[in-house]
Amino acid sequence: MFEKIIRRFSGVRILVVGDIMLDRFIWGDVSRISPEAPVPVVVVERETFLLGGAANVVNNIHSLGGKASLCGVVGDDEMGRKVIQRLGEMGVDRSGISVEPGRQTTVKTRIIAHHQQLVRIDRETTQRPKVSTLRSFSGYLKQKTKSFDGIILSDYGKGLLTRSLVRNVIRKAGEAGKFVMVDPKIKNFFFYRGATVVTPNTAEASSASRISITDETSLDRAGRTLLKRLKCDALVITRGEDGMAIFEPHRKPLLVPTEAREVYDVTGAGDTVIGTMALALGAGANIRRAAELANHAAGIVVGKVGTATVGQEELAKVMKEKPRLK
């Protein structure tokens, strides 16, 4: 069953709307402590750039064989041009991306030595986009929504997903009969009321529900509270090393154990979860099967260092070896 769903990924079209980032990795070696301060001296060996944020969701969909388009904003700067160039090399539709002069493209720089992240340096603009940029997004959504199987809202709190834009996306998707999946940020949490699936992590779910999640009882209370308030078809709480919990109206919650063998780096795992789930829903899977696939995909990527993705064949091979959830 899972193999058939995965093979259908190539026919699924997903629109990703959200905060575009670039992940910069500086790889090096540490052999001494600085004489200037008690900090390690990193001798740089190489530098890599990977798509991040909403662009990494697109990267995950592309890696799994699906088709994705991206709607977001970058600055008129070198890093913004790197993002657009990388997407072009992948064959991704970039017509929904606005280049805004004066805006800083979000860049997360991670310094890594001996497979461990030593520090992260962020450069970003978090103000909402200009009115002209938001108007451009609205026109793009009006024209394009019907041509996709579903929409992902990827919120990293960088100002793009305003209340009006989110409500506009959910309304247009509903009119077109398309699903909307949301990777939320806590300050915008209840903008997403009426979305199809919302995927907070444990900390976000705790904060939004005002229930400290410490065990399965508090998890159940928080999940049911948020499901009722969001009026969504499903709430999927990602729980790191504890897997995920799936809440649906009138059904008993389903706890899915983690599939990670070893955890090296959780960077981008949420992007993998939501990208995989969207493809599975677009391919005809129900929410529980889609979540199970996403859980296995996340288990693969956290075993890799850096902003990683999982390939279609890689996921298909893993699913052949796994028993199905009830």
C-alpha positions as CSV (number, residue, x, y, z in Angstrom):
1,M,0.0,0.0,0.0
2,F,2.7,2.5,1.0
3,E,4.7,1.8,-2.1
4,K,1.8,2.7,-4.3
5,I,1.3,6.0,-2.4
6,I,5.0,6.8,-2.8
7,R,5.0,6.1,-6.5
8,R,2.1,8.5,-6.9
9,F,4.1,11.4,-5.5
10,S,5.4,12.3,-9.0
11,G,1.9,13.3,-10.0
12,V,1.2,15.5,-7.0
13,R,1.5,19.3,-7.2
14,I,2.0,21.3,-3.9
15,L,2.2,25.1,-3.4
16,V,4.4,26.1,-0.5
17,V,3.7,29.6,0.9
18,G,6.0,30.8,3.6
19,D,9.3,32.2,4.9
20,I,12.2,31.6,2.6
21,M,15.6,31.0,4.1
22,L,19.1,30.0,3.2
23,D,21.0,27.6,5.5
24,R,24.8,28.3,5.4
25,F,27.1,25.7,6.9
26,I,30.7,26.4,7.8
27,W,32.5,23.1,8.3
28,G,35.9,23.0,10.2
29,D,38.2,21.5,12.7
30,V,38.9,22.4,16.3
31,S,42.3,21.6,17.8
32,R,42.9,24.5,20.2
33,I,41.3,27.1,22.4
34,S,41.6,30.8,21.6
35,P,44.1,32.8,23.7
36,E,41.7,35.8,23.5
37,A,38.7,34.1,25.2
38,P,37.7,30.6,26.3
39,V,36.3,29.6,23.0
40,P,37.3,27.0,20.4
41,V,39.2,28.1,17.3
42,V,37.6,26.7,14.2
43,V,39.8,26.2,11.1
44,V,37.4,26.4,8.2
45,E,37.6,23.5,5.7
46,R,34.6,24.1,3.5
47,E,31.3,26.1,3.2
48,T,28.0,24.9,1.9
49,F,24.6,26.5,1.2
50,L,21.3,24.7,1.4
51,L,17.7,25.8,1.0
52,G,16.0,26.5,4.3
53,G,12.6,27.3,5.8
54,A,9.8,27.2,3.2
55,A,12.4,26.6,0.5
56,N,13.5,23.4,2.3
57,V,9.9,22.2,2.3
58,V,10.1,22.6,-1.5
59,N,13.4,20.8,-1.5
60,N,11.9,17.9,0.4
61,I,9.0,17.6,-2.0
62,H,11.4,17.7,-4.9
63,S,13.6,15.0,-3.4
64,L,10.6,12.8,-2.9
65,G,9.6,13.1,-6.6
66,G,6.7,15.6,-6.2
67,K,6.2,18.9,-7.9
68,A,6.3,22.1,-5.9
69,S,6.0,25.8,-6.4
70,L,7.1,28.4,-3.9
71,C,5.5,31.7,-2.9
72,G,7.5,34.0,-0.7
73,V,9.8,36.9,-0.5
74,V,13.6,37.3,-0.5
75,G,15.8,40.4,-0.4
76,D,17.6,42.0,-3.3
77,D,20.9,40.7,-2.1
78,E,23.5,38.0,-2.8
79,M,21.8,35.4,-0.6
80,G,18.4,36.0,-2.2
81,R,19.9,35.4,-5.6
82,K,21.5,32.2,-4.4
83,V,18.0,30.9,-3.3
84,I,16.5,31.8,-6.7
85,Q,19.4,30.2,-8.6
86,R,19.2,27.0,-6.6
87,L,15.4,26.7,-7.1
88,G,15.9,27.3,-10.8
89,E,18.5,24.5,-11.0
90,M,15.9,22.2,-9.4
91,G,13.3,23.2,-12.0
92,V,11.0,24.8,-9.4
93,D,8.4,27.4,-10.4
94,R,9.7,30.7,-8.9
95,S,7.0,33.0,-10.3
96,G,5.4,33.3,-6.8
97,I,8.7,34.7,-5.3
98,S,8.9,38.5,-4.8
99,V,12.3,40.2,-4.6
100,E,12.0,43.1,-2.2
101,P,14.7,45.9,-2.1
102,G,15.9,46.8,1.3
103,R,14.9,43.4,2.8
104,Q,17.5,41.0,4.3
105,T,17.2,37.5,3.0
106,T,17.0,35.3,6.1
107,V,20.3,33.4,6.4
108,K,21.1,30.9,9.3
109,T,24.8,30.3,9.5
110,R,25.8,27.2,11.4
111,I,29.4,26.5,12.4
112,I,30.1,22.8,12.7
113,A,33.2,20.9,13.9
114,H,33.5,17.2,14.5
115,H,29.8,16.7,13.5
116,Q,28.7,19.1,16.2
117,Q,27.1,22.5,15.8
118,L,29.1,25.0,17.9
119,V,27.1,28.2,17.2
120,R,24.4,29.6,14.9
121,I,24.4,33.1,13.5
122,D,21.1,34.6,12.1
123,R,20.6,37.5,9.7
124,E,17.0,38.4,9.0
125,T,14.3,40.9,8.5
126,T,11.1,40.1,10.4
127,Q,8.8,43.0,9.3
128,R,5.8,42.2,7.2
129,P,6.4,42.6,3.5
130,K,5.4,45.8,1.7
131,V,1.8,46.3,0.6
132,S,2.8,45.9,-3.1
133,T,4.5,42.5,-2.3
134,L,1.4,41.3,-0.4
135,R,-0.8,42.4,-3.3
136,S,1.4,40.4,-5.7
137,F,0.9,37.3,-3.5
138,S,-2.8,37.8,-3.5
139,G,-2.9,37.9,-7.3
140,Y,-0.7,34.9,-7.6
141,L,-2.9,32.8,-5.2
142,K,-6.1,33.9,-7.0
143,Q,-4.7,32.8,-10.3
144,K,-2.8,29.6,-9.3
145,T,-4.6,27.9,-6.3
146,K,-6.8,25.6,-8.5
147,S,-3.8,24.1,-10.2
148,F,-2.4,22.5,-7.1
149,D,-3.5,19.5,-5.1
150,G,-2.8,21.2,-1.8
151,I,-1.1,24.1,-0.1
152,I,1.5,24.2,2.7
153,L,1.9,27.3,4.9
154,S,5.4,27.2,6.3
155,D,5.6,29.8,9.1
156,Y,9.0,30.6,10.6
157,G,7.9,33.9,12.1
158,K,9.8,36.1,9.6
159,G,6.8,38.4,8.8
160,L,5.3,37.0,5.6
161,L,2.3,35.1,6.9
162,T,0.1,37.9,8.1
163,R,-3.4,37.1,9.4
164,S,-5.0,38.5,6.2
165,L,-2.7,36.4,3.9
166,V,-3.3,33.2,5.9
167,R,-7.1,33.7,6.0
168,N,-7.0,34.5,2.2
169,V,-5.0,31.2,1.5
170,I,-7.4,29.1,3.6
171,R,-10.5,30.7,2.1
172,K,-9.3,30.3,-1.5
173,A,-8.2,26.7,-0.9
174,G,-11.5,25.9,0.6
175,E,-13.4,27.3,-2.4
176,A,-11.2,25.3,-4.7
177,G,-11.5,22.1,-2.7
178,K,-7.8,21.9,-1.8
179,F,-6.2,20.9,1.5
180,V,-4.1,23.3,3.6
181,M,-1.3,22.1,5.8
182,V,0.4,24.4,8.4
183,D,3.7,24.2,10.1
184,P,2.9,26.9,12.7
185,K,4.6,29.5,14.8
186,I,3.2,30.2,18.2
187,K,2.6,34.0,17.8
188,N,0.3,33.3,14.7
189,F,-1.2,30.0,16.0
190,F,-4.8,30.8,15.8
191,F,-4.5,32.5,12.4
192,Y,-4.8,28.9,11.0
193,R,-8.3,28.1,12.1
194,G,-10.0,26.0,9.5
195,A,-6.8,24.6,7.9
196,T,-6.9,20.9,7.1
197,V,-3.9,19.8,9.1
198,V,-1.8,21.7,11.7
199,T,1.6,20.3,12.8
200,P,2.9,22.0,15.9
201,N,5.8,20.6,18.0
202,T,5.4,19.8,21.7
203,A,6.6,23.2,22.8
204,E,4.2,25.1,20.4
205,A,1.3,22.9,21.4
206,S,2.0,23.4,25.1
207,S,2.2,27.2,24.7
208,A,-0.9,27.5,22.4
209,S,-3.1,25.3,24.6
210,R,-1.6,26.7,27.9
211,I,-1.3,23.1,29.0
212,S,2.2,21.9,29.9
213,I,2.7,18.6,28.1
214,T,4.6,16.3,30.4
215,D,3.0,13.0,29.9
216,E,0.3,11.2,27.8
217,T,-2.6,12.6,29.9
218,S,-1.5,16.3,29.4
219,L,-0.7,15.5,25.8
220,D,-4.3,14.3,25.3
221,R,-5.8,17.4,26.9
222,A,-3.6,19.8,24.9
223,G,-4.3,18.0,21.6
224,R,-8.1,17.9,22.1
225,T,-8.1,21.5,23.2
226,L,-6.2,22.7,20.1
227,L,-8.2,20.5,17.7
228,K,-11.4,22.1,19.0
229,R,-10.1,25.6,18.8
230,L,-8.5,25.3,15.4
231,K,-11.5,23.5,13.8
232,C,-9.0,21.5,11.7
233,D,-9.4,18.0,10.3
234,A,-6.3,16.8,12.1
235,L,-3.7,18.0,14.6
236,V,-0.4,16.3,14.4
237,I,1.9,17.1,17.4
238,T,5.5,16.2,16.6
239,R,7.3,15.1,19.7
240,G,11.0,14.7,18.7
241,E,12.4,11.5,20.2
242,D,8.9,10.4,21.3
243,G,7.5,10.4,17.7
244,M,4.2,12.1,17.0
245,A,0.6,12.2,18.2
246,I,-2.4,12.4,15.8
247,F,-5.7,13.9,16.9
248,E,-8.8,13.8,14.7
249,P,-12.4,14.7,15.6
250,H,-14.4,11.8,17.1
251,R,-11.4,9.4,17.1
252,K,-9.1,8.2,19.7
253,P,-5.7,9.9,19.5
254,L,-3.0,7.8,17.8
255,L,0.5,7.8,19.3
256,V,3.2,7.0,16.7
257,P,6.7,6.1,18.1
258,T,9.8,7.7,16.6
259,E,11.5,5.9,13.7
260,A,14.9,7.5,14.2
261,R,17.7,5.0,14.8
262,E,20.3,7.6,15.7
263,V,19.7,11.4,16.0
264,Y,22.6,13.5,14.6
265,D,20.8,16.7,13.6
266,V,17.1,17.7,13.8
267,T,17.6,20.6,11.5
268,G,14.7,20.7,8.9
269,A,12.9,17.6,10.3
270,G,9.6,19.6,10.5
271,D,10.0,20.5,6.8
272,T,10.4,16.8,6.0
273,V,7.3,15.9,8.0
274,I,5.0,18.4,6.4
275,G,6.3,17.9,2.9
276,T,5.9,14.2,3.1
277,M,2.4,14.4,4.6
278,A,1.3,16.8,1.9
279,L,2.5,14.5,-0.9
280,A,0.8,11.5,0.7
281,L,-2.5,13.4,1.1
282,G,-2.2,14.5,-2.5
283,A,-1.6,10.9,-3.5
284,G,-4.8,9.7,-1.9
285,A,-3.6,8.6,1.6
286,N,-5.7,9.3,4.7
287,I,-4.2,11.5,7.4
288,R,-3.0,8.6,9.6
289,R,-1.2,6.9,6.7
290,A,0.2,10.2,5.6
291,A,1.5,10.9,9.1
292,E,3.1,7.4,9.3
293,L,5.0,8.0,6.1
294,A,6.1,11.4,7.4
295,N,7.3,9.9,10.6
296,H,9.5,7.4,8.8
297,A,10.8,10.1,6.5
298,A,11.7,12.3,9.5
299,G,13.4,9.3,11.1
300,I,15.7,9.1,8.1
301,V,16.7,12.8,8.0
302,V,17.5,13.2,11.6
303,G,20.2,10.6,11.1
304,K,22.0,12.9,8.7
305,V,24.0,16.1,9.5
306,G,22.7,19.4,8.1
307,T,19.5,20.4,6.4
308,A,18.9,17.0,4.9
309,T,16.2,15.5,2.7
310,V,15.0,11.9,2.0
311,G,14.6,10.4,-1.5
312,Q,11.6,8.5,-2.9
313,E,13.5,5.3,-3.2
314,E,15.0,5.7,0.2
315,L,11.6,6.1,1.8
316,A,10.1,3.2,-0.3
317,K,12.8,0.9,0.9
318,V,12.3,1.7,4.6
319,M,8.5,1.3,4.3
320,K,8.8,-2.2,2.9
321,E,10.5,-3.2,6.1
322,K,8.0,-1.7,8.5
323,P,4.7,-3.2,9.8
324,R,1.6,-1.1,9.3
325,L,-0.1,0.8,12.1
326,K,-3.6,-0.3,13.0
